Amino acid sequence: MKLSTMSRRKLRNLINDIKAIGSGKNLNKLGKIYGTDKKGTHFYTSHYMTHLERFKYRRINLLEIGVGGYENPHLGGKSLRMWKKYFAFGNIFSIDIYDKSSLQEDRITTFKESQIDKIFLNKVTEKIGAIDIIIDDGSHINEHVIEAFNILFPILQDGGIYVIEDTQTSYWDEFGGDSKDLKNPKTIMNYFKSLTDSLNNQEFLIPNYKQNYFDKKIVSMHFYHNLIFIYKGNNDEKSNLVVNNQDLNLGRDPNQ
């Protein structure tokens, strides 16, 4: 008797779930079991454990851009099932340009649309509610990554983390990257490197400087090979010497 595509997938998922018993705390093992390229092809799962462990037993909402499997409606979703296993109380959502509704199951929901459609993204995030983790594993086109971040980071919960994968496309022409001009402001890496200045906006010597949204809400950034983590919160730590973006030169020891 020949099994249908859906039956084969359900059987494979069941086998993987059985294999994953006892490995729920280890994303390296879960990534290998569920077959996501976050482990093996890439080396992301170790970094994810470092940054996301504090969410593990919380009732979080995670949104991942990109399901995988391209136009085949029955392929993809490997990382979504890994996240479902790791975040035992979490709800996993994903956006893909192709219809991946056949991959939906308990605690996994997919939406079909572009990652840069602002109206759609606003509607989706309204349906989801508070979002704690956003992962961009979508088109990897430089313009799309930057635009999606500008739309979705303001929606992310304070205390949440925004992750961008596969940033090597920052250097690849076909994705809008640039290996020749490493200061090109339109590339992923240069755009996000520029945001590191937001962390130190209290030190700018610009009288009457007006903080932008990222100055106020980015509290830390972590860069790895092909991977970025951006933490959201209230960036309100004051300077020890600068007041209202003016160097008053008060109490400074010139010998320090």
C-alpha positions in Angstrom: 0.0 0.0 0.0 1.4 3.3 -1.1 1.2 6.1 1.5 0.0 9.6 0.5 2.4 12.6 0.7 0.6 13.8 3.8 0.7 10.3 5.4 4.4 10.0 4.7 5.1 13.4 6.3 3.1 12.6 9.4 4.9 9.3 9.8 8.3 11.0 9.3 7.3 13.7 11.9 6.2 11.0 14.4 9.5 9.2 13.9 11.4 12.5 14.5 9.4 13.3 17.6 10.3 9.9 19.0 14.0 10.4 18.2 13.8 13.8 19.9 12.7 12.4 23.2 15.2 13.4 25.8 16.9 16.0 23.6 14.5 18.9 24.1 17.1 21.1 25.7 19.7 20.7 23.0 19.1 22.6 19.8 22.1 21.0 18.2 20.5 17.6 18.5 17.1 18.8 17.6 18.4 20.6 14.5 20.0 17.4 13.3 16.9 15.2 14.1 14.5 17.5 12.3 16.9 18.2 9.4 17.0 22.0 9.4 20.0 23.6 7.8 20.4 25.7 11.0 22.6 22.7 12.1 25.1 21.2 9.8 25.0 23.4 6.7 25.2 26.4 9.1 26.3 26.6 12.7 23.4 28.6 14.1 21.9 26.3 16.7 24.7 26.8 19.3 24.2 30.5 19.1 20.4 30.1 19.3 20.8 28.2 22.6 22.9 31.0 24.0 20.4 33.7 23.2 17.0 32.0 23.3 17.4 29.6 26.3 15.6 32.1 28.6 12.5 31.8 26.5 12.4 28.0 26.6 9.7 27.4 29.2 7.7 30.5 28.5 4.4 30.8 26.5 6.0 32.7 23.7 5.0 33.6 20.2 7.8 33.0 17.6 7.6 34.3 14.1 9.9 33.0 11.4 10.1 34.5 7.9 10.6 31.6 5.4 9.3 28.0 5.7 11.6 26.3 3.2 10.8 23.9 0.3 10.3 26.7 -2.2 7.1 26.3 -4.3 6.4 22.7 -3.2 3.5 23.0 -0.7 4.5 19.8 1.1 8.2 20.6 1.6 9.8 22.8 4.3 8.9 23.5 7.9 11.9 21.6 9.4 13.0 24.5 11.6 9.4 25.2 12.6 9.1 21.7 14.1 12.5 22.1 15.8 11.2 25.3 17.4 8.0 23.6 18.4 9.9 20.9 20.2 12.4 23.3 21.8 9.7 25.8 23.0 7.3 23.3 24.6 4.8 26.0 25.5 5.4 28.3 22.5 3.3 29.0 19.4 5.3 29.0 16.2 4.2 31.2 13.2 5.8 31.6 9.8 5.5 33.6 6.7 6.3 32.4 3.2 5.7 33.6 -0.3 4.4 30.2 -1.2 1.3 28.4 0.3 2.6 26.2 3.1 -0.7 25.6 4.9 -0.4 21.8 4.5 2.5 21.9 7.0 0.3 23.4 9.7 -0.3 21.4 12.9 -0.9 22.0 16.6 1.1 25.1 17.6 2.4 25.7 14.0 0.6 28.3 11.8 1.7 29.5 8.4 0.8 32.6 6.4 1.3 33.2 2.7 2.6 36.6 1.6 5.7 38.6 1.0 7.9 39.6 3.9 7.9 43.3 2.8 4.1 43.7 2.4 3.6 46.2 5.3 -0.2 45.9 5.3 -0.1 42.1 5.3 2.5 42.1 8.1 0.5 44.4 10.2 -2.6 42.2 9.8 -0.6 39.0 10.6 1.0 40.4 13.7 -2.4 41.6 14.9 -3.7 38.0 14.6 -0.6 36.6 16.4 -0.6 39.2 19.2 2.6 39.8 21.2 5.7 38.5 19.5 8.7 37.6 21.5 11.1 36.3 18.8 11.3 37.1 15.1 13.7 35.2 12.8 14.4 36.3 9.2 15.2 33.3 7.1 13.3 34.5 4.1 14.5 35.8 0.7 17.9 37.0 2.0 17.7 39.8 -0.5 19.4 42.8 1.1 16.6 45.2 0.5 13.9 42.8 1.8 15.9 42.1 5.0 16.2 45.7 5.8 12.7 46.6 5.0 11.2 43.7 6.9 13.3 44.7 10.0 12.0 48.3 9.8 8.4 47.0 9.7 8.6 44.2 12.3 11.2 45.4 14.9 8.8 48.1 16.2 6.1 45.3 16.6 8.4 43.0 18.6 7.8 42.9 22.3 10.2 44.7 24.7 12.5 42.0 26.0 12.3 40.2 22.6 15.0 39.3 20.1 15.1 39.8 16.4 17.4 37.4 14.4 18.7 37.7 10.9 20.2 34.6 9.2 22.4 34.1 6.2 23.9 37.6 6.1 26.6 36.4 3.7 24.2 37.7 1.0 25.4 41.1 2.1 28.4 40.4 -0.2 26.6 38.8 -3.1 25.6 40.9 -6.1 22.6 38.8 -7.1 21.0 39.5 -3.7 21.8 43.2 -3.8 25.0 42.8 -1.8 28.5 44.2 -2.4 31.9 42.7 -1.9 33.8 45.6 -3.5 32.5 48.5 -1.5 32.4 47.3 2.1 30.9 50.6 3.1 27.9 50.4 0.9 25.0 51.5 3.1 22.5 49.4 1.2 23.9 46.1 2.3 22.6 44.1 5.3 25.9 44.2 7.2 26.5 47.9 6.7 22.9 48.8 7.6 23.0 46.8 10.9 26.6 48.0 11.7 25.3 51.5 11.4 22.7 50.7 14.1 25.4 49.9 16.6 25.8 53.7 17.0 22.3 53.8 18.4 23.6 51.9 21.4 25.8 54.9 22.3 23.5 57.8 21.3 23.8 59.2 24.8 27.4 60.0 24.0 26.7 62.0 20.7 28.0 65.5 21.1 25.1 67.0 19.1 23.2 69.6 21.2 19.4 69.0 21.1 19.9 65.6 19.4 16.5 63.9 18.9 16.6 60.1 19.5 15.2 57.9 16.7 13.3 54.7 17.4 16.3 52.5 17.2 18.3 54.8 19.6 15.5 54.2 22.1 14.8 50.5 21.7 18.0 48.6 20.7 19.8 47.5 23.8 22.4 45.1 22.4 23.5 43.6 19.1 25.5 40.4 18.6 27.2 39.5 15.3 28.3 36.0 14.3 29.3 34.4 11.1 26.2 35.0 8.9 24.0 35.7 11.9 22.8 38.7 13.8 20.9 39.0 17.1 19.2 42.3 18.0 17.8 42.7 21.5 14.9 45.1 22.1 14.2 47.0 25.3 14.6 50.5 26.7 18.1 51.9 25.9 18.1 54.5 28.6 21.5 54.0 30.3 22.9 57.5 30.8 26.4 58.7 29.9 28.8 59.3 32.8 30.0 62.6 31.3 27.6 63.8 28.6 24.3 65.5 29.6 21.6 66.2 26.9 24.3 65.4 24.3 26.5 68.2 25.4 30.0 67.7 26.9 29.9 69.8 30.0 33.4 68.8 31.0 32.3 68.5 34.6 34.2 66.4 37.1 36.5 64.9 34.5 39.9 63.9 35.6 42.3 64.6 32.7 44.7 61.9 33.9 42.1 59.1 33.6 
